[in-house]
Amino acid sequence: MFGGTLMFNIIYSEFAKLKKSYILIIVFISGCLLPGIYFSDAITNDFSNLSQVEIQHCIKNQMINVEALSFQFLFIIVFSLVIGYVFTREFTDKTANILYTYPSSRIKIFIGKFITVGILIMITYLIQFFISYLVVYIEFRVLPPAEFIIKDIKVNIYSVLLQLILIPIPVLIANITKNIIIPIVYGALGGIIGLGVMTILMSGSIYGQICPLVLPALPFYHYHRGDPIDYIAVVGSAVITFGISMFLCIYHSKNSDVN
Amino acid sequence: MDYILRTHNLNKKFKNFSAIKNLNMNIKQGEIYGFLGENGAGKTTAIRMIMGLIRPTAGEIELFSQGITKQNRNLFQRIGSMIEYPGFYPNLTAGENLDIHRRMMGIQDKESIINALKITGIQDVKNKKVKEFSLGMKQRLGIARAILHHPEFLILDEPTNGLDPSGIKEIRELILDLCNTQGITFLISSHILSEIQQMATKIGIIHKGELLEEIEYDELQRRNRHYINLKVNDDKKASIILEQKLNINDYVIWEKNNLRVYENLEQASDINKILVSNDLRVDELCVKADSLEDYFLKITGKQ
């Protein structure tokens, strides 16, 4: 089998395994959750007497609040659950005994799962992005200006890329513990820490940027709030976090016994 | 003859515990190798090492006369396996589970799924979710998955676990049929002696991580055949009388002055009479037989 076909088959199989599982529902719900909450709040309010300027202000506030909460709190928990599911189910369903006897190497299987999780993360971002604008349009019958939308697309793209940098941490936890609960605990703790760091960032301090758990939220602070970015600290934090955790993941995948 | 599997001084240590000690297995093409051992003897650990699930502490594994390297992992395309519990994705149907296996093995032909289900007699449950399967059904589906890609070598770890007697018989017949018609080589591990006895052409007995014996089943049968155990005062003279006066050639001198006669068992009294009339002292004459169980217990030092 050619390398490309092999990788396609691994990723295709990973998505086939997710069919009829609760993970796809969770991905969809987590993409819709925060825009949905704001929507349910908005339908109880009357915006008819607001000026266009006030409406645009409301729209921007709503979008920004949805992104702040999801990037820094909700997504870290949801993605830890997704990662835990994709990587530990082979052990809970006892399919690891067959998965790791295929002609594909362990590294290829690991990369296939990693890409699958990455795609699921992107799908979650896409769902939230489109649902947010749909909700705003239903509420106010108007969209934010193009300039804001372009800036928001940038925020989402950078955020999703930075989110990918954090994947190896829960992957490593899932692979070592072979238990879905521990990555979720990591996600919950990460979410709480993220909220704590958010208060530091909101106060105008940039020291919180060193914390890897807030990396996915930094584009939001930079583009929507205009906060300065300490690029050396942020890039250093991202490279070190990804480098170390990915190295450990690959080392563990290659050398651990499958029991 | 070509070897399908050979292991050379295979060892596995878990911290201070030696699970496998200097394992040297030899499986030739077309054999049904019964890997016999008590629970915890090391059968599954050995199989896991063969399939690359766990790394040996020392030693080498040769599959199809080749060592396993990163470059030749496609050797595993020629092997089917079912190790311990047959694990499946419970939210998917039998057909969907097999389709994942088909893709991962690089098989283009989708008909192979139907064929494998037909061979194992579960074609009717193709669209049923695996979480609704009994353990026996999962065992069959596990075997269907193992044979889907037409392997040359099948490794089945306790394949009849959870099956009822008729299911055990069907699996046994399936294994024998696959061996005879398709020439598949088998490695079947079990702690159930009678199960191995009815299938195996070669037996490996593992005990506390050591392969105590590797023996052709015919040879074992020969060793375990009914025989007249003769203790006489002169084994050379006894053998001449057996051959010339009784026309008996199927016998062995087991120990000094101790012969085992494998034919004419019903004429034990005549043998006694002729030996005595030829001035031989017969100290013992009795009909004996060893079962595989006796043999296993003897080998493992439990008898």
Chai-1 contact restraints between the chains, C-beta under 6 A:
chainA,res_idxA,chainB,res_idxB,connection_type,confidence,min_distance_angstrom,max_distance_angstrom,comment,restraint_id
A,M1,B,G106,contact,1.0,0.0,6.0,A-B,restraint_1
A,N9,B,R103,contact,1.0,0.0,6.0,A-B,restraint_2
A,S13,B,I100,contact,1.0,0.0,6.0,A-B,restraint_3
A,S13,B,R103,contact,1.0,0.0,6.0,A-B,restraint_4
A,S13,B,M104,contact,1.0,0.0,6.0,A-B,restraint_5
A,A16,B,I100,contact,1.0,0.0,6.0,A-B,restraint_6
A,K17,B,Y89,contact,1.0,0.0,6.0,A-B,restraint_7
A,K20,B,N91,contact,1.0,0.0,6.0,A-B,restraint_8
A,S21,B,N91,contact,1.0,0.0,6.0,A-B,restraint_9
A,D93,B,G87,contact,1.0,0.0,6.0,A-B,restraint_10
A,D93,B,Y89,contact,1.0,0.0,6.0,A-B,restraint_11
A,K94,B,Y85,contact,1.0,0.0,6.0,A-B,restraint_12
A,K94,B,G87,contact,1.0,0.0,6.0,A-B,restraint_13
A,T95,B,G87,contact,1.0,0.0,6.0,A-B,restraint_14
A,N97,B,I83,contact,1.0,0.0,6.0,A-B,restraint_15
A,N97,B,G87,contact,1.0,0.0,6.0,A-B,restraint_16
A,Y100,B,L53,contact,1.0,0.0,6.0,A-B,restraint_17
A,T101,B,M51,contact,1.0,0.0,6.0,A-B,restraint_18
A,T101,B,F76,contact,1.0,0.0,6.0,A-B,restraint_19
A,T101,B,S81,contact,1.0,0.0,6.0,A-B,restraint_20
A,Y102,B,M104,contact,1.0,0.0,6.0,A-B,restraint_21
A,P103,B,R73,contact,1.0,0.0,6.0,A-B,restraint_22
A,P103,B,N74,contact,1.0,0.0,6.0,A-B,restraint_23
A,P103,B,F76,contact,1.0,0.0,6.0,A-B,restraint_24
A,P103,B,Q77,contact,1.0,0.0,6.0,A-B,restraint_25
A,S105,B,R73,contact,1.0,0.0,6.0,A-B,restraint_26
A,D257,B,I54,contact,1.0,0.0,6.0,A-B,restraint_27
A,V258,B,L53,contact,1.0,0.0,6.0,A-B,restraint_28
